Amino acid sequence: MIDGRPINECRVLCAPNTFGKRDPSLRSTLEAAVREVIYNPYGRPLKAAEVRRLLNDVDGYIAGVDEIDSSALEAADRLRIIARYGVGIDRLDVAAATAKGIVVTNTPGANSAAVAELTIAFILSLARHIIRANKAVRHGEWPVLDGIGIRGKTIGLIGFGSVGREVASRLKGFDCRLLAFDPYVEMEIADKYGARLVPLETLACEADFVSLHAPATDATVGMVNERFLSLMKKGAFLINTARGNLVNEPALITALENGHIQGAALDCFSQEPPDKKSRLFQLPSVIVTPHTAAHTDDAVNQMGWTALGCCLAVLRGERPEHVVNPEVLQQS
């Protein structure tokens, strides 16, 4: 029971478009538990003004990568839980939620394997020019494209949390050298995965492939800037399956156009969807995908059940898992 209302009288906003897509029982379980479920009517992540309107008289919110700032939460007086369907909370004002007594949860580890798998696909696609080769053959061409072998190369992982470790595990069989930068990880953890912890500048200077797996924080936003790119080895590659705002896109475009960086694979952008006129899309050395790293059958199911469990737990008056702002529970 929440605020005197049993769970079967509660209303829930469910915004992720992939929620229940692979496993319909997710939706049926949610719908059976509460009075009403409001699904995302826009088919894309919600903007703050849309969140604000949809949260009217809503008790629980299963949130995708929606824009959830203080204005979106201002009138959400009944809301008690924001269950993030995913890990990142950079588009969610946790402080504003906490001030209103709203529990915030996420789904750590649910999509780590999926993101790691796309990262490996990106590394191989860049190294062997797979996208360019496919396009050329389909157009009747038969080019000679000299690829790059992974064996013996240095892979630099920025961020060595669950995703970075999954990537490292999958790279063991490629007989490459692994470097990692993460100020919050102990040397013993890196050793376990066959990686060596190094300063960020060392990683930039030595890696043939730099892959981003860090959250978006004050310390990491814009970290791949003009200086960082200038430190990277000439001919190196950049991969981003983390957050778009980790990369200064104009600086990356310049580094690609002048040939210092050989190629890049990007699953996320500073603006999503990005401007279709972006110069990134004019560069054949760039692979782009629509923030799809977490979208596998297993990952979306795990994210769905974890977010659903957290949402229903709070609406039942229980303590959920994976609480981002535990101080809210301590106050109650």
C-alpha positions, 0 to 999 in steps of 0.5 A: 500500500502506498499513501493509503492506496493499495497497489491495484489502485495505482497508475504507472507510466511505462515509457521504454518502447522495448518493454515487453517487446520480447516477453509479453508477460512483462506487460501482462504482469504489470497490467494485472498488478495495477489499476492503469498503465500509460504507455509511451505514445510517442515511440521515442524517448520522452522530453521533459514537457512530455514527462511532466504531462504524462506523470499527472496522477501517476504513482510509478514510472518505468523510465527509458532514456527520457529527459527527467529534470526538475521541471518534469517532476515539479507536479509529480506529487503522487510519484513514488518510484522512477525505475530506470530501464537501464543503468545510466542516470545522466538524463535524470535529476536524481537530486530533484527526485530525492527532494520530492521523496521519489525512489530512483532505481536502475538495472545494473548488469542487465545489459552489460553482455549485450553492450560488450558484444556490440563493442566487439562487433565494432572492433572487428568491423572497423579492423576489417572494413566490413561495412565499407566492403559490404557496400562496395560489393553490393554496388558491383565493386571489388576493392582491395581493403587491407584489414588490421589484425587484432592479435598483438594490438592494444585495446584501451578500455575507458571505464572498467565496470561491468561492461568494460569487464565483459569486453575484456573477457571476450577479448581474451581469445584474441591475444591482444594487450588490454589497458584500462583506465578507471579511478574506482577500480583496484589493480587486482580486479583488472589483473583478474581480467587480464588488463593493466590499469594505466593513467588516461594519457598512457591509454590514449597514447598506446591504444590502437583501439580506444573504447568508452565504457564510462558513465556520464559525470562531471568528470567524464563529459567531454573527456574525448576532446581535442587534446585527448584525440591528439594524444591518440596514436595516428591511425587508431580507432575510437568506439563509443557504446557508452554515452554520446556526451563523453565525446566532443563531436566537432573535435572527433570530426576534425581528427577523422577528416585530417586522418589522425584517427583512422575510424570510429564506431558510435552507438550514441551521440550528444543529440539523439537522434543526431542531425542527419546532416552531420559531417560524421555521416559523410565519412566512410570511416565512421560506423553509426548505430541508433543507440542499440547496444542494449537491445538484445533479447536477453538484455531487454528482458533482464532490464524489463523484469528488474525495472518492473520488480523495483517499481512494484516493490515500492508500490507495495511498500517494500524495499526495492533492489538497486536503489540509486538514492537510498537516503529517500528510504532512510527518511521514510 
